[in-house]
Amino acid sequence: MTTLPRRRLLDIWRALAARCAARSADPSDPWPSGDSVRDAEQLVCLLYPAMKMPGLEFADPDTTGPDVLTALAALGDHREIPASVTEICLEYLAAYTDGSSSDFGAPGQLRTLDAAEQPTEAQKRLETVESFSIAVTLSLSVLAFAHACERRMRAAATRERLHTLRRAASSRLTHAMTALRESFVADTFPQDSDKGRALVAAAFPGATPDPRRVRDLLRELRPIRLGLRGLDFPDRSRTELGDDDMLFTCGWTWGRAVSGQPDDAPGYAVPRPSLYFTVAAMDGIVDLFSSQQTLLPGLLNDHQLALAQQLLVRWELAQRYWSVLARCGGDWPLRDIPWRGSDGDESDYATLHMVSMVVHNFMRQGGPDERPPSHELRPLVAVLDELSARAKITRRAVPDDPAIGLHAPGVTAPLYGAERLGPPVGWVVNDFTPVLLKRTLQVASLTRDMEHRDTMLALAGELTDHLWNRRLDSGPASGLWDMPERVYPSALVPPAGLSWHITERSVETLVVAAAGIAAELAPSQQLVSTAADLLREADHLLAREMLTRTMHAPTVDSELHLIGVVLRRSRRQAERRPAVAIALACDALRRLDELSAAREQAARGVV
């Protein structure tokens, strides 16, 4: 995974391009399909890596790499590829965005909680936070693609098509960001309520906490409570948040929340935070401020910039809240697997979602010099390793093993409130392996500890093998996902078939792997100190060698000049790449020792 992300991604692009080129010729796989999330996932597989990974851009015909051209050959040559992608994106946006409104429905992800019933037509049109989140990612990718194309295209007709594309993508982005803002909620409850007891039990597992520890938790959550009070919640919610004795949760519910205000846009989601949808929202929102592309002048308008700031505030509050619970005074209740949510959810999936919150929190802290210390990451390393074993990824599964249900058919996140439109329904969640792989790679990029890094990279290798063995091996979707029955041959796993959801999640892991390779490695302070000691000695020996020379020798002068160049290079690398600095300093010391030895031999008359 860490050495082949580009090659693996191009293999996916090859299969994806073939399907895109034949999108109108296959009646069994129409485009658009009527499922906004499924279709968005296909486009994200193509456009998101091009936005995130240097060297994979195809918007500029003159700079597209030959391997990229080969992978996307089904879409045309270097000049035809941008035009083909433009038309595919326009078809998508025409189907799901008309300027004044957007369609975020995804009937393929819905599942009734009672197998004997079917979702109603109204429920199939329900819009969820995952729909909004992937719309943000896709819209940003489309805008970045159009921006790059416009710099090279001169034909009036082509520029007009790109202008239409940008206008439609920008409209969809605004709708998605607004919907995400409306889906953020806070839920308050007394300490002695069922929710309160469940939250306290999760934060203090295995023991009945004394009131002092609960007060300490509330004190730690107080800054988050104050931040929530400044948001535009209903008056009752703000009043209850003002009570310092009340417990609370915050995050995203599954869709636009019921507001209670008759003049507001209709929402069906009960205002109760969901771990799954909170992580889904945060993964989309982070694209608004983690990519240099989004900072391009003119990419976002003033209204979108204001929405982005509002979403960033909510993102900050959510990841800080759940990170406090996961660590809870340094005791790390997250290690007590499975995590028990305040809504009664108790599963390995809930633990994985909590890991995602903490990873978001750590990645927010800054650059290589601000990485979390090893003792903070050690619990995450242990939890990720245990989750992979419990999910029967790194351990053998037996027939009828309940852990296989995490992968196929997956679990169901209930959509509380959707029963107003029909039977109780939920959202299918079956991306355990790719999400676990993504978080493992992110923790590997965060740690300064070589042992932890090696552990995470070894685990990432096993997860990658598991995930890549699940690819379809025949048919028009060969090379894409998903065939869980290939890795669980002894279990009764129903055939899954083509899943754009798992394919898109797998592409995300490749983008994360590439980002980890491109990022600066956190320097070891021990190596920095060693480099400084070597440089100090090398500088001193160079100065002494120049002082003690008694005759002009062009060869020696040239060597001393080269040694000075090497030491200056070493000094520039000492803080960021101390191992390189040490290697350079050692080379300079070797050269100085050779000069010193030659001078001493000459002084003794040794030839």
C-alpha positions in Angstrom: 0.0 0.0 0.0 2.8 2.5 0.9 4.8 1.7 -2.3 2.2 1.1 -5.0 -0.7 3.6 -4.5 -0.3 5.2 -7.9 -0.1 1.9 -9.8 -3.1 0.5 -7.9 -5.1 3.6 -8.6 -4.4 3.5 -12.3 -5.6 -0.1 -12.4 -8.9 1.2 -10.9 -9.0 4.1 -13.3 -8.6 1.6 -16.2 -11.7 -0.3 -15.2 -13.6 2.9 -14.3 -12.8 4.5 -17.7 -14.1 1.5 -19.6 -17.4 1.6 -17.7 -17.7 5.4 -18.2 -17.1 5.0 -21.9 -19.8 2.4 -22.2 -22.3 4.2 -19.8 -25.0 4.6 -22.5 -24.5 1.2 -24.1 -25.3 -0.9 -21.0 -29.1 -0.8 -20.2 -28.4 -2.8 -17.0 -26.1 0.0 -15.7 -27.8 3.3 -16.7 -26.1 6.7 -16.3 -27.3 8.5 -14.3 -28.8 5.7 -12.3 -31.3 7.6 -10.1 -29.1 7.1 -7.0 -27.2 10.3 -6.4 -24.7 8.8 -3.9 -23.9 5.8 -6.1 -23.2 8.0 -9.1 -21.3 10.5 -7.1 -19.0 7.7 -5.8 -18.1 6.8 -9.4 -17.1 10.4 -10.2 -15.2 10.8 -6.9 -13.1 7.7 -7.8 -12.0 9.6 -10.9 -11.8 13.2 -9.8 -10.8 13.1 -6.2 -7.4 11.5 -6.7 -6.6 13.9 -9.5 -7.3 16.8 -7.0 -5.3 15.3 -4.2 -2.4 13.4 -5.7 0.3 15.3 -7.6 1.1 13.9 -11.0 -2.4 12.4 -11.6 -4.0 15.5 -13.1 -5.5 15.1 -16.5 -7.2 18.5 -17.0 -4.2 19.9 -18.9 -3.6 17.9 -22.1 0.1 19.1 -22.2 1.1 17.8 -18.8 -0.9 14.6 -18.4 1.4 11.7 -17.7 1.7 8.8 -20.1 0.6 6.2 -17.6 -2.5 8.3 -16.8 -3.3 8.5 -20.6 -3.0 4.7 -20.9 -5.3 4.1 -17.9 -7.9 6.6 -19.2 -7.5 5.6 -22.9 -11.2 4.4 -23.1 -12.2 8.1 -22.7 -10.0 9.3 -25.6 -6.6 10.8 -26.1 -4.9 13.6 -24.1 -7.2 16.3 -25.6 -10.4 14.2 -25.5 -10.2 13.1 -21.9 -11.0 16.5 -20.3 -13.9 16.9 -22.7 -15.3 13.5 -21.9 -15.0 14.0 -18.2 -16.7 17.4 -18.5 -19.7 15.9 -20.3 -20.0 13.0 -17.8 -20.0 15.5 -14.9 -22.6 17.7 -16.7 -24.9 14.7 -17.1 -24.6 14.0 -13.4 -25.3 17.5 -12.4 -28.2 17.9 -14.8 -29.8 14.8 -13.3 -29.4 15.9 -9.6 -29.1 19.7 -9.6 -31.3 22.2 -11.3 -29.9 25.4 -9.8 -32.7 26.2 -7.3 -32.6 22.7 -5.6 -30.6 19.5 -5.5 -31.6 15.9 -5.3 -29.6 13.9 -2.7 -31.6 10.8 -2.7 -29.9 7.4 -2.5 -32.5 4.5 -2.5 -29.8 1.9 -2.9 -28.4 2.4 0.6 -31.8 2.1 2.3 -32.8 -1.1 4.1 -36.0 -1.7 6.1 -35.5 -2.9 9.7 -38.2 -5.5 9.0 -37.2 -7.7 6.1 -40.8 -8.3 5.2 -41.4 -4.7 4.4 -40.1 -2.3 1.7 -39.2 1.4 1.8 -41.9 3.7 0.5 -41.4 6.0 -2.5 -41.1 8.9 -0.1 -38.4 7.2 1.9 -36.4 6.4 -1.2 -36.2 10.1 -1.8 -34.8 10.8 1.7 -31.6 12.8 1.8 -28.9 11.8 4.3 -25.7 13.4 5.7 -23.6 10.9 3.7 -25.3 12.2 0.5 -24.4 15.8 1.5 -20.9 14.9 2.5 -19.9 13.1 -0.7 -21.6 16.0 -2.6 -19.1 18.4 -1.0 -16.2 16.2 -1.9 -17.4 15.7 -5.5 -18.3 19.4 -6.0 -14.9 20.6 -4.8 -13.2 18.0 -7.1 -15.3 19.2 -10.1 -14.6 22.8 -9.4 -10.9 22.2 -9.2 -11.0 20.2 -12.4 -12.9 22.9 -14.2 -10.5 25.6 -12.9 -7.5 23.7 -14.2 -9.2 23.1 -17.6 -10.1 26.8 -18.0 -6.4 27.8 -17.8 -5.6 25.8 -21.0 -8.8 25.9 -23.1 -9.3 28.7 -25.5 -12.2 27.6 -27.7 -15.4 29.6 -26.8 -17.7 26.6 -26.9 -15.4 24.6 -24.6 -15.1 27.5 -22.1 -18.9 27.9 -22.1 -19.3 24.2 -21.2 -16.8 24.6 -18.4 -18.6 27.7 -17.2 -21.9 25.7 -17.1 -20.1 22.9 -15.2 -18.7 25.3 -12.6 -22.0 27.0 -12.1 -23.9 23.7 -11.6 -21.1 22.3 -9.3 -21.1 25.5 -7.2 -24.8 25.4 -6.8 -24.7 21.7 -5.6 -21.9 22.6 -3.2 -23.9 25.4 -1.7 -26.9 23.1 -1.2 -24.8 20.3 0.3 -23.0 22.7 2.7 -26.3 24.2 3.8 -27.8 20.8 4.4 -24.8 19.7 6.5 -25.2 22.8 8.7 -28.9 22.0 9.2 -28.0 18.4 10.2 -25.7 19.3 13.1 -27.5 18.8 16.4 -26.9 18.8 20.2 -28.8 16.5 22.5 -29.0 17.2 26.3 -30.2 14.9 29.0 -30.0 14.6 32.8 -27.2 12.5 34.4 -29.8 10.1 35.9 -31.6 9.4 32.5 -31.0 6.3 30.4 -28.9 8.3 28.0 -26.9 9.9 30.9 -26.2 6.5 32.5 -25.1 5.0 29.1 -22.8 7.9 28.5 -21.2 7.7 31.9 -20.8 3.9 31.6 -19.0 4.4 28.3 -16.7 7.1 29.7 -16.0 5.1 32.9 -16.2 1.4 32.0 -15.9 -1.3 34.6 -16.7 0.9 37.6 -19.3 3.2 39.1 -17.7 6.6 38.8 -17.9 8.9 41.8 -19.5 12.3 41.4 -16.0 14.0 41.4 -15.0 12.2 38.2 -18.2 13.1 36.5 -17.7 16.7 37.5 -14.2 16.6 36.1 -15.6 15.3 32.8 -18.2 18.1 32.7 -15.5 20.6 33.4 -13.4 19.3 30.5 -16.5 19.5 28.2 -17.4 23.0 29.3 -15.5 24.8 26.5 -17.4 22.7 24.0 -20.7 23.4 25.7 -20.0 27.1 25.5 -19.2 26.8 21.8 -22.5 24.9 21.2 -24.5 27.6 23.0 -23.3 30.1 20.3 -24.8 28.1 17.5 -28.3 28.6 16.0 -30.1 25.9 17.9 -33.7 26.2 19.0 -34.2 28.2 22.2 -34.9 25.1 24.3 -31.6 23.5 23.3 -29.6 26.6 24.1 -31.3 26.9 27.5 -30.6 23.2 28.4 -27.0 23.6 27.2 -26.7 26.4 29.7 -27.3 24.0 32.6 -23.8 22.9 33.6 -25.2 19.8 35.3 -26.8 18.4 32.2 -24.9 15.9 30.0 -25.0 16.3 26.3 -23.8 14.9 23.0 -23.2 16.8 19.7 -22.6 15.8 16.1 -24.6 15.1 13.0 -27.9 13.2 12.8 -28.7 11.3 9.7 -30.3 14.2 7.7 -31.8 17.6 8.1 -33.0 17.7 11.7 -36.6 18.4 12.7 -36.5 22.1 13.6 -39.9 22.5 15.3 -40.3 25.8 13.4 -43.1 25.8 10.9 -41.4 28.3 8.5 -38.2 26.2 8.3 -37.5 23.7 5.6 -38.9 20.3 6.4 -36.7 17.8 8.2 -37.4 14.3 9.3 -34.3 13.4 11.3 -34.7 13.1 15.1 -32.1 15.6 16.6 -29.9 12.8 18.0 -26.2 12.6 17.0 -25.2 9.5 15.1 -21.6 8.3 15.3 -21.7 7.0 11.7 -23.1 10.1 10.2 -20.9 12.4 12.3 -17.8 10.7 10.9 -19.3 10.8 7.4 -19.9 14.6 7.7 -16.5 15.2 9.1 -14.8 13.4 6.3 -16.5 15.6 3.8 -16.0 18.8 5.7 -12.3 18.3 6.1 -11.9 18.5 2.3 -13.0 22.2 2.6 -9.9 23.2 4.5 -7.3 20.4 4.0 -6.6 20.8 0.3 -4.7 23.6 -1.4 -7.1 23.4 -4.3 -10.0 24.8 -2.2 -7.9 27.9 -1.5 -7.6 28.8 -5.2 -9.0 32.3 -5.7 -12.5 32.2 -7.0 -13.1 28.5 -6.3 -15.6 29.3 -3.5 -17.8 32.3 -3.4 -18.4 34.5 -0.4 -21.5 32.7 0.8 -19.6 29.3 0.5 -16.7 30.7 2.4 -19.1 31.7 5.2 -20.7 28.3 5.2 -17.3 26.7 5.3 -16.4 28.6 8.4 -19.7 27.6 10.1 -19.1 24.0 9.2 -15.5 24.2 10.5 -16.8 25.4 13.9 -19.1 22.5 14.1 -16.4 20.1 12.9 -14.1 21.4 15.7 -16.7 21.0 18.4 -17.7 17.5 17.3 -14.2 16.1 17.1 -13.1 17.7 20.3 -16.2 16.4 22.1 -15.9 12.8 21.0 -12.1 12.8 21.5 -12.6 13.9 25.1 -14.9 11.0 25.7 -12.6 8.5 24.0 -9.6 9.5 26.2 -11.5 10.7 29.3 -8.8 12.0 31.5 -6.1 9.8 30.0 -7.8 6.6 31.0 -8.7 5.8 27.3 -12.1 4.1 27.8 -12.0 3.6 24.0 -9.8 0.5 24.7 -12.8 -1.2 26.3 -14.1 -2.7 23.1 -16.8 -2.4 21.9 -17.7 1.2 22.5 -21.1 1.8 24.1 -23.0 4.8 22.7 -25.5 6.9 24.6 -28.2 5.6 22.2 -27.5 2.0 23.2 -25.4 1.1 20.2 -22.6 -1.2 21.2 -20.5 -2.6 18.4 -17.0 -2.8 16.8 -18.3 -0.3 14.2 -19.0 2.2 17.0 -15.4 1.7 18.2 -14.1 2.3 14.7 -16.1 5.5 14.5 -14.6 6.7 17.8 -11.2 6.0 16.5 -12.0 8.2 13.5 -12.9 11.0 15.8 -9.6 10.8 17.6 -7.7 10.6 14.4 -9.4 13.7 13.2 -8.5 15.4 16.4 -4.8 14.4 16.2 -4.5 15.4 12.5 -5.9 18.9 13.3 -3.0 19.6 15.6 -0.6 20.7 12.8 2.5 19.8 11.0 5.3 17.3 11.7 6.6 19.3 14.7 3.2 19.2 16.4 2.5 15.5 16.1 1.0 13.8 19.2 3.5 12.1 21.5 3.9 8.3 21.4 2.0 7.7 24.6 -1.0 9.4 23.1 -1.0 7.2 20.0 -0.2 3.9 21.7 -3.8 3.2 22.7 -5.0 3.8 19.1 -2.4 1.4 17.8 -3.7 -1.3 20.2 -7.3 -0.6 19.3 -6.8 -0.7 15.6 -4.8 -4.0 15.9 -7.6 -5.6 18.0 -10.4 -4.4 15.7 -8.7 -6.0 12.7 -8.6 -9.3 14.7 -12.2 -9.1 16.0 -13.4 -8.3 12.5 -11.8 -11.5 11.3 -9.5 -9.7 8.9 -6.2 -10.8 10.4 -7.6 -13.9 12.0 -9.4 -16.8 10.5 -13.2 -16.7 10.3 -15.3 -19.8 11.0 -18.6 -20.7 9.4 -21.5 -18.5 10.7 -19.0 -16.2 12.4 -21.0 -13.1 13.5 -18.0 -10.9 12.7 -18.5 -11.5 9.0 -21.7 -9.5 9.2 -19.6 -6.3 9.5 -18.5 -6.9 5.9 -21.5 -8.6 4.3 -24.2 -7.7 4.4 -23.1 -5.0 6.8 -24.9 -3.3 9.7 -27.8 -0.9 9.6 -27.7 2.6 11.0 -31.3 3.5 12.0 -32.8 6.6 10.5 -34.9 7.7 13.5 -37.8 9.9 12.3 -38.0 8.3 8.8 -40.9 6.1 10.1 -43.1 9.2 9.6 -43.0 8.3 5.9 -43.3 4.5 6.1 -41.8 1.5 7.9 -38.6 1.9 10.1 -35.6 2.1 7.8 -31.8 2.3 8.1 -28.7 3.1 6.1 -26.5 0.2 5.1 -23.0 0.4 6.5 -20.5 -2.1 5.2 -17.2 -0.3 4.7 -15.4 -1.6 7.8 -12.2 -2.8 6.1 -11.4 0.2 4.0 -12.2 2.6 6.8 -10.0 0.6 9.2 -7.2 0.7 6.6 -7.6 4.4 6.1 -7.3 5.1 9.9 -4.4 2.7 10.2 -2.5 4.6 7.5 -3.3 8.0 9.1 -2.0 6.8 12.5 1.1 5.5 10.8 1.7 9.0 9.3 1.2 10.6 12.7 3.5 8.6 14.9 7.1 9.5 15.7 7.7 6.0 17.2 9.3 3.6 14.8 7.9 0.6 16.5 4.4 2.0 16.3 4.9 3.0 12.7 6.2 -0.4 11.7 3.2 -2.0 13.5 0.7 0.2 11.7 2.4 -0.4 8.3 2.4 -4.1 8.8 -1.2 -4.0 9.7 -1.9 -1.8 6.7 -0.3 -4.5 4.5 -2.6 -7.2 5.9 -5.6 -5.0 5.5 -4.6 -4.2 1.9 -4.2 -7.8 1.0 -7.6 -8.6 2.5 -9.3 -5.7 0.6 -7.6 -6.3 -2.7 -8.5 -10.0 -2.6 -12.2 -8.9 -2.5 -12.0 -7.3 -6.0 -14.3 -8.7 -8.8 -12.2 -11.0 -11.0 -14.5 -11.3 -14.0 -17.1 -9.4 -16.0 -17.3 -5.7 -17.0 -16.5 -4.6 -13.4 -13.4 -6.7 -13.1 -10.8 -5.0 -10.9 -13.5 -3.1 -8.9 -15.3 -4.2 -5.7 -16.8 -6.2 -4.0 -16.5 -10.0 -3.5 -16.4 -10.6 0.2 -17.1 -14.3 -0.5 -13.5 -14.6 -1.9 -11.9 -14.0 1.5 -14.6 -15.9 3.5 -14.9 -19.1 1.4 -16.1 -21.2 4.3 -18.8 -18.8 5.4 -22.2 -18.3 4.0 -21.6 -14.9 2.5 -24.2 -13.8 -0.1 -22.6 -12.5 -3.4 -22.3 -8.8 -3.3 -21.5 -7.7 -6.8 -20.3 -4.3 -8.0 -20.3 -1.8 -5.1 -19.3 1.7 -5.9 -19.4 2.5 -2.1 -16.6 0.0 -1.4 -14.7 1.0 -4.5 -14.8 4.7 -3.5 -13.7 3.9 0.0 -10.8 1.8 -1.4 -9.8 4.8 -3.6 -9.8 6.9 -0.5 -7.2 4.6 1.1 -4.9 5.0 -1.9 -5.2 8.8 -1.6 -4.4 8.6 2.1 -1.4 6.3 1.4 -0.1 8.7 -1.2 -0.5 11.7 1.2 1.5 9.8 3.9 4.3 9.2 1.4 4.3 12.9 0.3 4.2 14.3 3.8 7.3 15.3 5.8 8.3 12.6 8.3 8.3 13.8 11.9 12.0 14.1 12.8 13.4 12.2 15.7 14.7 14.6 18.4 17.4 12.1 19.3 18.6 12.2 15.7 18.4 16.0 15.7 20.7 16.1 18.8 23.1 13.6 17.2 23.3 15.6 14.0 24.0 18.7 16.0 26.9 17.0 17.9 28.4 15.7 14.6 28.2 19.1 13.0 29.8 20.8 15.9 32.8 18.4 15.8 33.0 18.6 12.0 33.0 22.4 12.0 35.7 22.4 14.6 37.9 20.0 12.7 37.4 21.9 9.4 38.4 25.1 11.1 41.5 23.5 12.7 42.5 21.9 9.4 42.4 25.3 7.7 44.3 26.9 10.5 47.2 24.4 10.6 47.9 24.3 6.8 51.4 25.6 6.1 51.5 25.6 2.3 49.2 26.3 -0.6 48.0 23.1 -2.2 45.2 23.4 -4.9 44.1 19.8 -4.4 43.7 20.3 -0.6 42.0 23.7 -1.0 39.5 22.1 -3.4 38.8 19.3 -0.9 38.3 21.7 2.0 35.9 23.7 -0.1 33.9 20.6 -0.9 33.8 19.7 2.8 32.5 23.1 3.6 29.7 22.7 1.0 28.8 19.3 2.4 28.6 20.7 6.0 26.4 23.6 4.9 24.1 21.2 3.2 24.1 19.0 6.4 23.2 22.0 8.5 20.2 22.9 6.4 18.9 19.4 6.7 19.5 19.0 10.4 16.1 20.0 11.7 13.8 18.4 9.1 15.8 15.4 8.0 18.4 14.7 10.7 19.3 11.2 9.3 20.4 12.8 6.0 22.3 15.5 8.0 24.1 12.7 9.9 25.0 10.9 6.7 26.4 14.1 5.2 28.3 15.1 8.4 29.8 11.6 8.6 31.0 12.0 5.0 32.6 15.3 5.9 34.3 13.8 9.0 35.7 11.0 6.9 37.2 13.4 4.4 38.6 15.6 7.2 40.2 12.5 8.9 41.8 11.5 5.6 43.4 15.0 5.3 44.5 14.9 8.9 46.1 11.5 8.4 47.9 12.6 5.3 49.2 15.7 7.0 50.5 13.6 10.0 52.2 11.2 7.6 53.8 14.0 5.7 55.1 15.5 9.0 56.7 12.2 9.9 58.3 11.8 6.5 56.2 8.8 5.6 55.6 8.5 1.9 
